[in-house]
Amino acid sequence: LSNFPNPFSTETNIQFRLNQNMFGELPDEVSIELYDTKGALIRQTIQEASTTNEWSWNGKNQENISMPSGMYFCRVQPIYDTQDKVDTTQVEQKIIKVILAR
């Protein structure tokens, strides 16, 4: 999980790879969530999963309002259609720091 550029002023590209579960399957979807330093969810998107993934963040929240400069956390978490496809204790979530500098 990485993003470039970081820090950024207008847009950053978040790139990540997903691993197969113990059945050799990729997740069906992936949740990408952005949090502020207080832990408030400011943006979430769910997209179809593949081995390599990319998503761009424009520094705006879910209501399309520009966020202030600061540090944010991006969490990527796989989503499976049925929980019996995966042992939930083995679900890998990844978190990185993203710096917005306007």
N, C-alpha and C positions, 0 to 999 in steps of 0.2 A: 504494500500500500504506500503510495507516494503521491505528491502533487507538485506541479511545476507551473508557473513560478511560485515560489514561496519565500518571502512575502509577495503579495500581489496587490494590484490596485483596481483592476477592472474585471479580470477573469482568471481562474486557475483551473487546470485540468487535473482531475483526480484519477489515478490509474491503479488498478489492482488485479491480482490473479486469484482465482478461486480453485480450491482443491476438491477432488472427488471425495465422497463419503466412503464408509467402509464397504458399500455395495458397488463402488466404482461409478457412482452417478454424481453429476454436478447438481447443485441446487437448481430449482425451477426459476427462482427469481432472487434478486438481491436488494436489500434495503440499504439506502445511503442516507444517513442522518447527520445533520449539522447542529451542534449545540454551542451556546455561548459559555462563558466561564462560570456562570451561575448554574449551569446544568439545564437551562431552558432549551427545548427543541425549537430551532428557528426555521429549519427546512428539512423536508424529507421527500425522497423520491424512491419509487420501486421500479426496477427495470428487469427485463429478462436477463438471466445469467448466462455467461459463457466463460471459457477458460480465462481469457483476457478481457478486461472491461475498462471503460473510460467514461467519465462524467465530468461536465464542466459546471463550475459554480461561478455565478456573476456577482457575488457579494450581496445578494438580495434574499429576503426571507420568503416564507410561503405566500405572503400577501403582495410580493413583488416590490417591497419597500427596501431601499438601500440600507445596509447595516453599517454601523460606525466602525472605524478602525479598531482593531483589537485582535485578540487571539480567540480562535474557535476550534472546536474539536469535531473531526469527521469520523463517524463510526460506520463501518461496512459489515453487514451481517447477512449470511445466506438464509434463504427461505425455501423450505421444502413443502410440496403440496400436502403430503401427509406426514405426520410425526413418526409413523412406524418406519419411514425410510431412513431415519437417522436417530442415533442416540443423542439426545439433547445435551448431554454432558460433554459431547465431543464437537459441538458446533463451534466453529472458529469465528470469532468476531475480531475485527482489527480497528484500531483507533490511531489517528495521527493529529498533530497540531497543524492548524492552518492560520497564517497571519495575514490579515487584511490591513493594508496601509493605504489610506486614501490621501 
